Amino acid sequence: MKYYLCKYIPPRADFLSTLNDEEKQWMAKHSDFLNELLDRGTIVAHGPVIDPAGGYGVSLFRIEDDADIAAITAADPIVQQGIGHYEHYPMLHIRSKG
């Protein structure tokens, strides 16, 4: 298994507080995408980070050795729409409870 902290970088610093109606629809699809990965066990946890410098999203991924993290996050509907991008940070392991 491989483990990653993935950071979703929105298109602007105030994105989370200034979503327009279309962006809200894409964010709902983004949430559905992440929740499906959570249900399958590909994601261990995910959620928004409220940072005074600009909010962003964080997901902890646990993927098979032959899986490509960039390909997985590129399938996120909000990324496919061109609304932000991901950064990927490898982790040595993930310990979780539950």
mmCIF file of the C-alpha atoms, coordinates in Angstrom:
data_MODEL
# 
_entry.id   MODEL 
# 
loop_
_atom_site.group_PDB 
_atom_site.id 
_atom_site.type_symbol 
_atom_site.label_atom_id 
_atom_site.label_alt_id 
_atom_site.label_comp_id 
_atom_site.label_asym_id 
_atom_site.label_entity_id 
_atom_site.label_seq_id 
_atom_site.pdbx_PDB_ins_code 
_atom_site.Cartn_x 
_atom_site.Cartn_y 
_atom_site.Cartn_z 
_atom_site.occupancy 
_atom_site.B_iso_or_equiv 
_atom_site.pdbx_formal_charge 
_atom_site.auth_seq_id 
_atom_site.auth_comp_id 
_atom_site.auth_asym_id 
_atom_site.auth_atom_id 
_atom_site.pdbx_PDB_model_num 
ATOM 1  C CA . MET A 1 1  ? 0.000   0.000  0.000   1.00 0.00 ? 1  MET A CA 1 
ATOM 2  C CA . LYS A 1 2  ? 0.950   3.632  -0.572  1.00 0.00 ? 2  LYS A CA 1 
ATOM 3  C CA . TYR A 1 3  ? -0.230  6.560  1.531   1.00 0.00 ? 3  TYR A CA 1 
ATOM 4  C CA . TYR A 1 4  ? -0.679  10.230 0.638   1.00 0.00 ? 4  TYR A CA 1 
ATOM 5  C CA . LEU A 1 5  ? -1.794  13.467 2.157   1.00 0.00 ? 5  LEU A CA 1 
ATOM 6  C CA . CYS A 1 6  ? -3.497  15.251 -0.717  1.00 0.00 ? 6  CYS A CA 1 
ATOM 7  C CA . LYS A 1 7  ? -4.215  18.941 -0.599  1.00 0.00 ? 7  LYS A CA 1 
ATOM 8  C CA . TYR A 1 8  ? -6.931  20.366 -2.852  1.00 0.00 ? 8  TYR A CA 1 
ATOM 9  C CA . ILE A 1 9  ? -5.922  23.894 -3.831  1.00 0.00 ? 9  ILE A CA 1 
ATOM 10 C CA . PRO A 1 10 ? -8.908  25.998 -4.896  1.00 0.00 ? 10 PRO A CA 1 
ATOM 11 C CA . PRO A 1 11 ? -8.659  28.614 -7.645  1.00 0.00 ? 11 PRO A CA 1 
ATOM 12 C CA . ARG A 1 12 ? -8.615  31.587 -5.253  1.00 0.00 ? 12 ARG A CA 1 
ATOM 13 C CA . ALA A 1 13 ? -7.844  32.195 -1.574  1.00 0.00 ? 13 ALA A CA 1 
ATOM 14 C CA . ASP A 1 14 ? -11.423 33.148 -0.650  1.00 0.00 ? 14 ASP A CA 1 
ATOM 15 C CA . PHE A 1 15 ? -13.000 30.330 -2.690  1.00 0.00 ? 15 PHE A CA 1 
ATOM 16 C CA . LEU A 1 16 ? -14.746 28.578 0.214   1.00 0.00 ? 16 LEU A CA 1 
ATOM 17 C CA . SER A 1 17 ? -16.450 31.788 1.344   1.00 0.00 ? 17 SER A CA 1 
ATOM 18 C CA . THR A 1 18 ? -17.314 33.165 -2.114  1.00 0.00 ? 18 THR A CA 1 
ATOM 19 C CA . LEU A 1 19 ? -18.667 30.175 -4.034  1.00 0.00 ? 19 LEU A CA 1 
ATOM 20 C CA . ASN A 1 20 ? -21.060 31.100 -6.820  1.00 0.00 ? 20 ASN A CA 1 
ATOM 21 C CA . ASP A 1 21 ? -24.024 28.849 -7.662  1.00 0.00 ? 21 ASP A CA 1 
ATOM 22 C CA . GLU A 1 22 ? -22.155 26.902 -10.351 1.00 0.00 ? 22 GLU A CA 1 
ATOM 23 C CA . GLU A 1 23 ? -19.158 26.360 -8.052  1.00 0.00 ? 23 GLU A CA 1 
ATOM 24 C CA . LYS A 1 24 ? -21.508 25.108 -5.323  1.00 0.00 ? 24 LYS A CA 1 
ATOM 25 C CA . GLN A 1 25 ? -22.822 22.475 -7.738  1.00 0.00 ? 25 GLN A CA 1 
ATOM 26 C CA . TRP A 1 26 ? -19.274 21.376 -8.613  1.00 0.00 ? 26 TRP A CA 1 
ATOM 27 C CA . MET A 1 27 ? -18.317 21.274 -4.938  1.00 0.00 ? 27 MET A CA 1 
ATOM 28 C CA . ALA A 1 28 ? -21.265 18.938 -4.290  1.00 0.00 ? 28 ALA A CA 1 
ATOM 29 C CA . LYS A 1 29 ? -19.933 16.620 -7.028  1.00 0.00 ? 29 LYS A CA 1 
ATOM 30 C CA . HIS A 1 30 ? -16.449 16.910 -5.491  1.00 0.00 ? 30 HIS A CA 1 
ATOM 31 C CA . SER A 1 31 ? -17.875 15.891 -2.112  1.00 0.00 ? 31 SER A CA 1 
ATOM 32 C CA . ASP A 1 32 ? -19.739 12.942 -3.650  1.00 0.00 ? 32 ASP A CA 1 
ATOM 33 C CA . PHE A 1 33 ? -16.521 11.812 -5.370  1.00 0.00 ? 33 PHE A CA 1 
ATOM 34 C CA . LEU A 1 34 ? -14.530 11.932 -2.123  1.00 0.00 ? 34 LEU A CA 1 
ATOM 35 C CA . ASN A 1 35 ? -17.294 10.226 -0.133  1.00 0.00 ? 35 ASN A CA 1 
ATOM 36 C CA . GLU A 1 36 ? -17.379 7.378  -2.662  1.00 0.00 ? 36 GLU A CA 1 
ATOM 37 C CA . LEU A 1 37 ? -13.615 6.928  -2.231  1.00 0.00 ? 37 LEU A CA 1 
ATOM 38 C CA . LEU A 1 38 ? -14.106 7.049  1.550   1.00 0.00 ? 38 LEU A CA 1 
ATOM 39 C CA . ASP A 1 39 ? -16.782 4.352  1.349   1.00 0.00 ? 39 ASP A CA 1 
ATOM 40 C CA . ARG A 1 40 ? -14.423 2.154  -0.717  1.00 0.00 ? 40 ARG A CA 1 
ATOM 41 C CA . GLY A 1 41 ? -11.560 2.657  1.762   1.00 0.00 ? 41 GLY A CA 1 
ATOM 42 C CA . THR A 1 42 ? -9.355  4.551  -0.702  1.00 0.00 ? 42 THR A CA 1 
ATOM 43 C CA . ILE A 1 43 ? -9.631  7.658  1.465   1.00 0.00 ? 43 ILE A CA 1 
ATOM 44 C CA . VAL A 1 44 ? -9.196  7.389  5.233   1.00 0.00 ? 44 VAL A CA 1 
ATOM 45 C CA . ALA A 1 45 ? -10.468 10.932 5.969   1.00 0.00 ? 45 ALA A CA 1 
ATOM 46 C CA . HIS A 1 46 ? -11.188 14.189 4.161   1.00 0.00 ? 46 HIS A CA 1 
ATOM 47 C CA . GLY A 1 47 ? -12.474 17.680 4.835   1.00 0.00 ? 47 GLY A CA 1 
ATOM 48 C CA . PRO A 1 48 ? -12.011 21.417 4.406   1.00 0.00 ? 48 PRO A CA 1 
ATOM 49 C CA . VAL A 1 49 ? -9.329  23.356 6.259   1.00 0.00 ? 49 VAL A CA 1 
ATOM 50 C CA . ILE A 1 50 ? -10.228 26.878 7.319   1.00 0.00 ? 50 ILE A CA 1 
ATOM 51 C CA . ASP A 1 51 ? -7.005  28.851 7.014   1.00 0.00 ? 51 ASP A CA 1 
ATOM 52 C CA . PRO A 1 52 ? -6.984  32.668 7.356   1.00 0.00 ? 52 PRO A CA 1 
ATOM 53 C CA . ALA A 1 53 ? -4.563  32.766 4.417   1.00 0.00 ? 53 ALA A CA 1 
ATOM 54 C CA . GLY A 1 54 ? -7.019  30.795 2.275   1.00 0.00 ? 54 GLY A CA 1 
ATOM 55 C CA . GLY A 1 55 ? -8.979  27.610 2.785   1.00 0.00 ? 55 GLY A CA 1 
ATOM 56 C CA . TYR A 1 56 ? -8.180  24.304 1.117   1.00 0.00 ? 56 TYR A CA 1 
ATOM 57 C CA . GLY A 1 57 ? -9.151  20.653 1.310   1.00 0.00 ? 57 GLY A CA 1 
ATOM 58 C CA . VAL A 1 58 ? -7.214  17.727 2.773   1.00 0.00 ? 58 VAL A CA 1 
ATOM 59 C CA . SER A 1 59 ? -7.622  14.021 2.082   1.00 0.00 ? 59 SER A CA 1 
ATOM 60 C CA . LEU A 1 60 ? -5.660  11.061 3.407   1.00 0.00 ? 60 LEU A CA 1 
ATOM 61 C CA . PHE A 1 61 ? -5.366  8.347  0.765   1.00 0.00 ? 61 PHE A CA 1 
ATOM 62 C CA . ARG A 1 62 ? -4.477  4.674  1.134   1.00 0.00 ? 62 ARG A CA 1 
ATOM 63 C CA . ILE A 1 63 ? -3.988  3.184  -2.339  1.00 0.00 ? 63 ILE A CA 1 
ATOM 64 C CA . GLU A 1 64 ? -2.663  0.017  -3.924  1.00 0.00 ? 64 GLU A CA 1 
ATOM 65 C CA . ASP A 1 65 ? 1.014   -0.043 -4.884  1.00 0.00 ? 65 ASP A CA 1 
ATOM 66 C CA . ASP A 1 66 ? 0.186   -0.068 -8.590  1.00 0.00 ? 66 ASP A CA 1 
ATOM 67 C CA . ALA A 1 67 ? -2.294  2.846  -8.336  1.00 0.00 ? 67 ALA A CA 1 
ATOM 68 C CA . ASP A 1 68 ? -1.372  6.364  -9.463  1.00 0.00 ? 68 ASP A CA 1 
ATOM 69 C CA . ILE A 1 69 ? -2.432  9.081  -7.011  1.00 0.00 ? 69 ILE A CA 1 
ATOM 70 C CA . ALA A 1 70 ? -2.332  11.756 -9.726  1.00 0.00 ? 70 ALA A CA 1 
ATOM 71 C CA . ALA A 1 71 ? -4.718  9.744  -11.889 1.00 0.00 ? 71 ALA A CA 1 
ATOM 72 C CA . ILE A 1 72 ? -7.095  9.252  -8.956  1.00 0.00 ? 72 ILE A CA 1 
ATOM 73 C CA . THR A 1 73 ? -7.250  12.940 -8.032  1.00 0.00 ? 73 THR A CA 1 
ATOM 74 C CA . ALA A 1 74 ? -7.443  13.959 -11.720 1.00 0.00 ? 74 ALA A CA 1 
ATOM 75 C CA . ALA A 1 75 ? -10.764 12.069 -11.844 1.00 0.00 ? 75 ALA A CA 1 
ATOM 76 C CA . ASP A 1 76 ? -12.276 14.461 -9.279  1.00 0.00 ? 76 ASP A CA 1 
ATOM 77 C CA . PRO A 1 77 ? -15.099 16.305 -11.104 1.00 0.00 ? 77 PRO A CA 1 
ATOM 78 C CA . ILE A 1 78 ? -14.020 19.697 -9.763  1.00 0.00 ? 78 ILE A CA 1 
ATOM 79 C CA . VAL A 1 79 ? -10.490 19.182 -11.093 1.00 0.00 ? 79 VAL A CA 1 
ATOM 80 C CA . GLN A 1 80 ? -11.839 17.978 -14.438 1.00 0.00 ? 80 GLN A CA 1 
ATOM 81 C CA . GLN A 1 81 ? -13.850 21.202 -14.579 1.00 0.00 ? 81 GLN A CA 1 
ATOM 82 C CA . GLY A 1 82 ? -10.616 23.188 -14.084 1.00 0.00 ? 82 GLY A CA 1 
ATOM 83 C CA . ILE A 1 83 ? -11.577 24.497 -10.646 1.00 0.00 ? 83 ILE A CA 1 
ATOM 84 C CA . GLY A 1 84 ? -8.399  24.044 -8.616  1.00 0.00 ? 84 GLY A CA 1 
ATOM 85 C CA . HIS A 1 85 ? -5.865  21.251 -8.419  1.00 0.00 ? 85 HIS A CA 1 
ATOM 86 C CA . TYR A 1 86 ? -4.266  18.788 -5.997  1.00 0.00 ? 86 TYR A CA 1 
ATOM 87 C CA . GLU A 1 87 ? -0.848  18.588 -4.412  1.00 0.00 ? 87 GLU A CA 1 
ATOM 88 C CA . HIS A 1 88 ? 0.301   15.080 -3.361  1.00 0.00 ? 88 HIS A CA 1 
ATOM 89 C CA . TYR A 1 89 ? 2.553   14.349 -0.386  1.00 0.00 ? 89 TYR A CA 1 
ATOM 90 C CA . PRO A 1 90 ? 3.740   10.753 0.188   1.00 0.00 ? 90 PRO A CA 1 
ATOM 91 C CA . MET A 1 91 ? 3.468   9.419  3.736   1.00 0.00 ? 91 MET A CA 1 
ATOM 92 C CA . LEU A 1 92 ? 5.321   6.485  5.293   1.00 0.00 ? 92 LEU A CA 1 
ATOM 93 C CA . HIS A 1 93 ? 2.107   5.018  6.738   1.00 0.00 ? 93 HIS A CA 1 
ATOM 94 C CA . ILE A 1 94 ? -1.273  5.904  8.160   1.00 0.00 ? 94 ILE A CA 1 
ATOM 95 C CA . ARG A 1 95 ? -2.525  4.709  11.522  1.00 0.00 ? 95 ARG A CA 1 
ATOM 96 C CA . SER A 1 96 ? -6.178  5.205  12.189  1.00 0.00 ? 96 SER A CA 1 
ATOM 97 C CA . LYS A 1 97 ? -8.773  4.073  14.620  1.00 0.00 ? 97 LYS A CA 1 
ATOM 98 C CA . GLY A 1 98 ? -12.096 2.722  13.631  1.00 0.00 ? 98 GLY A CA 1 
# 
